[in-house]
């Protein structure tokens, strides 16, 4: 931490692991860039899935209690359709067809049952997940509090 209310952003940089086509798409818009926001009771993360449309990709987001996030998907459309003609890509700078995985850790534990995903029209997957909170009650041990 720095002096005052400023946060050392270096501590919040997630270690992001890309596999599959997310790793191969290096020329066009980036896939797998991650932003993480922190509030008192929740985390908000945004993941760039630029060039991927909801109807062209099956995306699964799995969040573990320890804060590990894994996003998997398969980009399944290799041909572009326009005006009932199929175009096969000769130049492809967007993420190529195939499976991909993006993994990273949130800064702390979460309640994986309490998350709200939204796949924005601009190709950003935005997810809010509640922090896992433990509290103590006088005369009792620690109990999960949601």
C-alpha positions as CSV (number, residue, x, y, z in Angstrom):
1,X,0.0,0.0,0.0
2,X,1.1,3.5,-0.6
3,X,0.5,6.5,1.7
4,X,-3.1,7.8,1.9
5,X,-5.9,6.0,0.1
6,X,-3.9,5.2,-3.0
7,X,-3.7,1.5,-3.7
8,X,-0.6,-0.2,-5.1
9,X,-2.0,-1.4,-8.4
10,X,0.9,-3.8,-8.8
11,X,-0.7,-6.0,-6.1
12,X,-3.9,-6.2,-8.0
13,X,-2.4,-7.4,-11.4
14,X,-3.8,-10.8,-12.0
15,X,-1.7,-13.6,-13.4
16,X,-3.7,-14.5,-16.5
17,X,-3.1,-17.7,-18.4
18,X,-4.3,-18.1,-22.0
19,X,-4.6,-21.3,-23.9
20,X,-6.0,-22.5,-27.2
21,X,-7.1,-19.9,-29.8
22,X,-7.0,-17.1,-27.2
23,X,-3.2,-17.5,-27.1
24,X,-2.9,-17.6,-30.9
25,X,-4.9,-14.4,-31.7
26,X,-2.0,-12.0,-31.3
27,X,-2.4,-9.7,-34.3
28,X,-6.0,-8.4,-33.9
29,X,-7.8,-7.1,-30.9
30,X,-6.7,-8.7,-27.7
31,X,-8.5,-11.6,-26.2
32,X,-8.0,-12.3,-22.5
33,X,-7.2,-8.9,-21.1
34,X,-8.6,-8.7,-17.6
35,X,-9.8,-5.8,-15.4
36,X,-10.6,-6.4,-11.7
37,X,-12.5,-4.0,-9.5
38,X,-12.9,-4.3,-5.7
39,X,-15.6,-3.0,-3.5
40,X,-16.4,-3.7,0.2
41,X,-18.6,-6.7,-0.6
42,X,-17.9,-7.8,-4.1
43,X,-15.4,-8.1,-7.0
44,X,-16.2,-7.0,-10.6
45,X,-14.1,-8.4,-13.4
46,X,-14.2,-7.7,-17.1
47,X,-12.6,-10.0,-19.7
48,X,-11.9,-9.0,-23.3
49,X,-13.4,-11.5,-25.7
50,X,-13.1,-9.0,-28.5
51,X,-14.3,-10.2,-31.9
52,X,-16.3,-13.0,-30.3
53,X,-20.0,-12.8,-30.5
54,X,-22.4,-14.5,-28.2
55,X,-24.1,-16.5,-30.9
56,X,-20.7,-17.7,-32.4
57,X,-19.2,-18.9,-29.2
58,X,-20.2,-21.1,-26.3
59,X,-18.7,-19.5,-23.2
60,X,-18.6,-21.1,-19.7
61,X,-17.4,-19.2,-16.7
62,X,-16.5,-21.2,-13.6
63,X,-15.7,-19.4,-10.3
64,X,-14.3,-21.3,-7.3
65,X,-14.6,-20.3,-3.7
66,X,-10.9,-19.5,-3.5
67,X,-11.3,-16.9,-6.2
68,X,-10.0,-18.8,-9.1
69,X,-11.8,-18.0,-12.3
70,X,-11.7,-20.1,-15.5
71,X,-13.4,-19.0,-18.7
72,X,-13.7,-21.6,-21.4
73,X,-15.3,-21.5,-24.8
74,X,-15.2,-22.7,-28.3
75,X,-15.4,-20.3,-31.3
76,X,-17.3,-22.4,-33.8
77,X,-17.9,-20.2,-36.8
78,X,-15.1,-20.3,-39.4
79,X,-17.0,-18.8,-42.3
80,X,-18.5,-15.3,-42.4
81,X,-22.0,-15.1,-43.8
82,X,-23.4,-12.0,-45.4
83,X,-26.3,-11.6,-47.8
84,X,-26.7,-15.4,-47.9
85,X,-23.1,-15.9,-49.3
86,X,-20.4,-17.7,-47.3
87,X,-17.0,-16.0,-47.1
88,X,-14.0,-18.1,-46.0
89,X,-11.5,-16.0,-44.2
90,X,-8.2,-15.4,-46.2
91,X,-6.9,-12.9,-43.6
92,X,-7.9,-13.5,-40.0
93,X,-6.8,-11.1,-37.3
94,X,-9.5,-11.9,-34.8
95,X,-9.3,-14.9,-32.5
96,X,-9.3,-18.0,-34.7
97,X,-11.8,-20.9,-34.6
98,X,-11.3,-23.4,-31.8
99,X,-11.3,-23.8,-28.0
100,X,-9.9,-21.3,-25.6
101,X,-9.3,-21.0,-21.9
102,X,-8.6,-17.9,-19.8
103,X,-7.7,-18.4,-16.1
104,X,-6.9,-15.9,-13.3
105,X,-7.3,-15.4,-9.6
106,X,-9.4,-12.8,-7.8
107,X,-7.8,-11.1,-4.8
108,X,-9.7,-13.1,-2.3
109,X,-12.3,-15.8,-1.7
110,X,-15.8,-15.5,-3.1
111,X,-19.3,-17.1,-2.9
112,X,-19.5,-18.8,-6.3
113,X,-23.3,-19.1,-6.0
114,X,-23.7,-15.3,-6.0
115,X,-22.4,-14.0,-9.3
116,X,-23.9,-12.1,-12.1
117,X,-22.5,-12.5,-15.6
118,X,-23.2,-10.2,-18.6
119,X,-21.8,-10.6,-22.1
120,X,-21.8,-7.1,-23.4
121,X,-22.4,-6.3,-27.1
122,X,-18.8,-5.0,-27.4
123,X,-17.3,-8.4,-26.6
124,X,-16.6,-7.8,-22.9
125,X,-17.6,-10.4,-20.4
126,X,-18.5,-8.6,-17.2
127,X,-19.1,-10.5,-14.0
128,X,-19.8,-9.4,-10.5
129,X,-19.3,-11.9,-7.7
130,X,-19.9,-11.4,-4.0
131,X,-16.9,-11.8,-1.6
132,X,-17.0,-14.7,0.9
133,X,-17.3,-13.4,4.4
134,X,-16.5,-15.1,7.6
135,X,-17.6,-13.5,10.9
136,X,-17.4,-14.6,14.5
137,X,-20.3,-14.6,17.0
138,X,-19.4,-14.3,20.7
139,X,-19.3,-17.7,22.2
140,X,-19.3,-19.5,18.8
141,X,-16.6,-20.4,16.2
142,X,-16.4,-18.9,12.8
143,X,-19.4,-19.4,10.6
144,X,-19.9,-18.6,6.9
145,X,-22.0,-15.4,6.5
146,X,-23.5,-14.7,3.1
